[in-house]
Amino acid sequence: MAFPYKKITEEDIAYIRSVTAPERVYTGSAISEDYYHDEMPEYGIYPPDLLVEALNKEEVSAIMAYAYKENIPVVCRGAGTGLAGGATCKYGGIMLSTLKMNKIFPVDQKNVTITAEPGALLADIQAKVSEVGLFYPPDPGEIFSTIGGNVVTNAGGMKAVRYGLTRDFVRCIEAVLPDGSIETFSSNVVKNTTGYDIKDLIIGSEGTLAVVTQVTLKLLPMPVLSSTLVIPFHSLEECADMVPRLLALQAIPTAIEFLEQELIEIVDRQLDRRLPVKIGEAVILVQYDAATRQELDDAIEAASADALEFGAIDCFVADTPATQAQVWGVRKGILEAMKADSVSTEECDIVIPRSNISRYVREAKKICKDLGLRVEPNGHCGDGNIHTQILRDPGMTDEEWKINTEKASRRLYALAKELKGQMSGEHGIGNGRIEYLEEFVGPRMIRLYKAIKLAFDDKLILNPGKIIEFNEDRKKG
Ligand SMILES: Cc1cc2nc3c(=O)[nH]c(=O)nc-3n(C[C@H](O)[C@H](O)[C@H](O)COP(=O)(O)OP(=O)(O)OC[C@H]3O[C@@H](n4cnc5c(N)ncnc54)[C@H](O)[C@@H]3O)c2cc1C
């Protein structure tokens, strides 16, 4: 078994340098403190003992084979934009950065796919496929994340309502297993029922099962036209009630997001970005993509009429690229603005069946308010993924913040369970939500997770202490 892990020695450092390059291996103060945490430092600050920037799968394989033999933990790191405390060295050891493994191969026009190394940025992949009129739909709010990170967190984002998640676009994965062996899971085929679907286990595994070294992604034709409706209502609850109505219309929305006026003001105050309308207590943003003007007009007209009949205060159509960019710029600024507007944040990434969003929103707000916490439920209401961000105000002591956010999280997860939802829709468990997982999924499921982990990583060297914790002393996130 893994514990205790070997502490890295000068000999280990020399070996990692010999299989990579001295100028890509860092130790001690040469490692930037950015690598001590991801976008949620609240979920743990853990300095790596060594940071190595790999250039190819052979280097990754050599590092993993050595770490396996020597019992040294390894954590893979993309752009570090994760929101679960996933890409952090909870047990020290090696941080393996894939940022320099960023090749994007030419679009395969016959299979309508693209292949890329894990460090390729989502923004670069989206740009490359658009050059040939194609479209990679997954659209998490951070386009400067890596495709490797997107795959192993099964990133969702705004356009999941119409197009689905990262998982729905992964054709095959090449990965290095914890013992250093290189394997390919599935191939560039549309269907596959050949044995267990290991590719689908690696997707969403948060770097705990394998190091992804290459992915092949399915593409779609680029939508020709799009428009966004900005619909103000008297409350967030009314916006939530509007979601099932929008989904029942003939046209499938690309994205449905919501936020309250208080949050709109935070984005305005912190980032100087504002929506084209400033009425109502909350707004719902609805984007439609279409192949023809008629199809787009019909979708917008039907949604506007239905919203107004349901009690919307107004319906504003953002149909130029500039107004659409303005609207989505506000939405995409939410996280940054909330961080700037508070001492720290706790974020629940709960996902609820869409029939239950309205009840979730009402009860979640009450849970947080009863505990004296500022809460901003917002985000992907169209797929039921309600980011329930709790914001810490300056007056609150560390103790109050810790106790109350813990109570709020437990109650929110219990509510999610009661409403047949899940703990995390897209950000994952990482280190930040680990202490709540067993209560949510139950001990039988944890035994199954542990068996899967051990089947890939019998020495527990890959991203240990994330999703599940084998070390009883470190069980708390
Ligand atoms: C402003 C903002 C908005 C966001 N919006 C969304 C959103 O709408 N939807 C959404 O899903 N997420 C969102 N995120 C979260 C984040 O961008 C995603 O989780 C993203 O997929 C992380 O990619 P990364 O390259 O930064 O990965 P990292 O943070 O570096 O790592 C994330 C996890 O993946 C593992 N990992 C990374 N690369 C590899 C690899 N090659 N092989 C194996 N494991 C690996 C790490 O060990 C870690 O567990 C947002 C983040 C920010 C800051």
The ligand as a Tripos MOL2 file, in Angstrom:
@<TRIPOS>MOLECULE
LIG
   53    58     1     0     0
SMALL
NO_CHARGES

@<TRIPOS>ATOM
      1 C1        -14.2100   31.4910  -14.4770 C.3       1 LIG1
      2 C2        -14.3710   30.0100  -14.5260 C.ar      1 LIG1
      3 C3        -15.5050   29.4730  -15.1150 C.ar      1 LIG1
      4 C4        -15.6680   28.0930  -15.1820 C.ar      1 LIG1
      5 N1        -16.7850   27.6000  -15.7920 N.ar      1 LIG1
      6 C5        -16.9460   26.2750  -15.9040 C.ar      1 LIG1
      7 C6        -18.1000   25.7530  -16.5500 C.ar      1 LIG1
      8 O1        -18.9730   26.4860  -17.0000 O.2       1 LIG1
      9 N2        -18.2060   24.4100  -16.6370 N.ar      1 LIG1
     10 C7        -17.2570   23.5550  -16.1490 C.ar      1 LIG1
     11 O2        -17.4020   22.3400  -16.2880 O.2       1 LIG1
     12 N3        -16.1610   24.0380  -15.5250 N.ar      1 LIG1
     13 C8        -15.9820   25.3530  -15.3970 C.ar      1 LIG1
     14 N4        -14.8750   25.8460  -14.7520 N.ar      1 LIG1
     15 C9        -13.9210   24.9190  -14.1270 C.3       1 LIG1
     16 C10       -12.6820   24.5370  -14.9730 C.3       1 LIG1
     17 O3        -12.3880   25.4770  -15.9630 O.3       1 LIG1
     18 C11       -12.8560   23.1500  -15.5730 C.3       1 LIG1
     19 O4        -12.9690   22.2020  -14.5340 O.3       1 LIG1
     20 C12       -11.7250   22.7260  -16.5160 C.3       1 LIG1
     21 O5        -12.1100   21.5430  -17.1660 O.3       1 LIG1
     22 C13       -10.3990   22.5080  -15.8090 C.3       1 LIG1
     23 O6         -9.3710   22.4180  -16.7760 O.3       1 LIG1
     24 P1         -7.8530   22.7470  -16.3840 P.3       1 LIG1
     25 O7         -7.0100   22.5360  -17.5720 O.co2     1 LIG1
     26 O8         -7.7540   24.0570  -15.7440 O.co2     1 LIG1
     27 O9         -7.6040   21.5760  -15.3250 O.3       1 LIG1
     28 P2         -6.8660   21.6470  -13.9010 P.3       1 LIG1
     29 O10        -7.5610   22.5810  -12.9810 O.co2     1 LIG1
     30 O11        -5.4130   21.8320  -14.1020 O.co2     1 LIG1
     31 O12        -7.1410   20.1410  -13.4100 O.3       1 LIG1
     32 C14        -8.4450   19.6990  -13.1510 C.3       1 LIG1
     33 C15        -8.3900   18.2020  -12.8240 C.3       1 LIG1
     34 O13        -7.9840   17.4760  -13.9690 O.3       1 LIG1
     35 C16        -6.8040   16.7270  -13.7210 C.3       1 LIG1
     36 N5         -6.0300   16.7810  -14.9780 N.ar      1 LIG1
     37 C17        -5.7120   17.8760  -15.7080 C.ar      1 LIG1
     38 N6         -5.1020   17.4860  -16.8490 N.ar      1 LIG1
     39 C18        -5.0560   16.1370  -16.8400 C.ar      1 LIG1
     40 C19        -4.5500   15.1290  -17.7430 C.ar      1 LIG1
     41 N7         -3.9640   15.4290  -18.8980 N.pl3     1 LIG1
     42 N8         -4.6720   13.8270  -17.3860 N.ar      1 LIG1
     43 C20        -5.2600   13.4700  -16.2210 C.ar      1 LIG1
     44 N9         -5.7290   14.3670  -15.3360 N.ar      1 LIG1
     45 C21        -5.6400   15.6780  -15.6470 C.ar      1 LIG1
     46 C22        -6.1610   17.3840  -12.5240 C.3       1 LIG1
     47 O14        -5.3750   16.4600  -11.7830 O.3       1 LIG1
     48 C23        -7.3760   17.8540  -11.7410 C.3       1 LIG1
     49 O15        -7.8990   16.8110  -10.9550 O.3       1 LIG1
     50 C24       -14.6790   27.2260  -14.6460 C.ar      1 LIG1
     51 C25       -13.5480   27.7690  -14.0450 C.ar      1 LIG1
     52 C26       -13.3840   29.1350  -13.9760 C.ar      1 LIG1
     53 C27       -12.1460   29.6810  -13.3330 C.3       1 LIG1
@<TRIPOS>BOND
     1     1     2 1
     2     2     3 ar
     3     2    52 ar
     4     3     4 ar
     5     4     5 ar
     6     4    50 ar
     7     5     6 ar
     8     6     7 ar
     9     6    13 1
    10     7     8 2
    11     7     9 ar
    12     9    10 ar
    13    10    11 2
    14    10    12 ar
    15    12    13 ar
    16    13    14 ar
    17    14    15 1
    18    14    50 ar
    19    15    16 1
    20    16    17 1
    21    16    18 1
    22    18    19 1
    23    18    20 1
    24    20    21 1
    25    20    22 1
    26    22    23 1
    27    23    24 1
    28    24    25 2
    29    24    26 1
    30    24    27 1
    31    27    28 1
    32    28    29 2
    33    28    30 1
    34    28    31 1
    35    31    32 1
    36    32    33 1
    37    33    34 1
    38    33    48 1
    39    34    35 1
    40    35    36 1
    41    35    46 1
    42    36    37 ar
    43    36    45 ar
    44    37    38 ar
    45    38    39 ar
    46    39    40 ar
    47    39    45 ar
    48    40    41 1
    49    40    42 ar
    50    42    43 ar
    51    43    44 ar
    52    44    45 ar
    53    46    47 1
    54    46    48 1
    55    48    49 1
    56    50    51 ar
    57    51    52 ar
    58    52    53 1
@<TRIPOS>SUBSTRUCTURE
     1 LIG1         1 GROUP 0 **** ****
